[in-house]
Amino acid sequence: MEWAWRAIPLAVAAFALAFIGWMIWMLRLSWVRNDSWGFTVTVASVIIPVFLVYLWLAVYVLWGIAREGRESRGEGRP
């Protein structure tokens, strides 16, 4: 279980960075091609914050479940 305390936050952070990088790449492509810039900006400005809120919520819930499991086995907090 100790590996999960390190792997879960790192995996979530890597996924979030990859998603944000992809959105920045899409914005750059739309700028270069001069194609639907307004739509791309709207989607990026709405989707990224919503995605990050849901990501934070998922990590918070999973972290709480893992903590409760450790405490019920008597291992204590890391």
N, C-alpha and C positions, 0 to 999 in steps of 0.2 A: 504493500500500500504506500510505502514511502516514495516510490517512483512516481505515483500518481500526483503527489503533492508538488512535484516539480514538472511533470509532463503535461498536466492539464493546463495550467496557466501559460506555459510556453506554446502549446499547440493552439490555444485560443488567440494568443497574441500574434502568432505567425499567420493564422487565418485572417485575422482582422487587418494586419498589414498587407497581406496579399489582396484582400478585397479592396482596400483603400487604394492600393497601387493600381489595381485594375480600373477603378473608377477614374483615377487621374489619367491613365493611359487613354481611356475612352474620351475624356474631355479634350485631351490633346489631339486625338484623331478627328474629333468633330470640329475643332478649331482649324486644323490643317485643311480639311476637306470643305470647310464652310458649310457644314450640313447640320441642321437642326440644333444649333448651339443652345437656344433657349430651352428646348426640351431636355437636352442633356444636362444642363445646369440645374434645371428643376428636379430632375430625377436624382442627380448627385446630391443636391442639397437636402432632399427629403429622405432618400434611401439610406445614406450613410449614417445620419443620426439615429434613425429608427433601428437600423441594423446594430449599431453599437449599444443601444439601450437593451435590445433583446439579447445580445451577446452578454452584456453585463448581468442581466437577469438570470440567464442560463448558468453562468459561472457561479453566481451567488447561490443558486439553488443546489448545484452539484457540490460546491464547496461545503455547504451546510450538511448535505447528506453524508459526505465523506467524514466530516468532523464528528457527526453524531455516531457514525460507525466506529470511529477510533475511540471515542469516549465510552461507548457501550462495552468495548472489549477491554477497557481499562488502560489503554495506551497513553491517554492524555493528549494534549495539543503539541504540535511540533514546535 
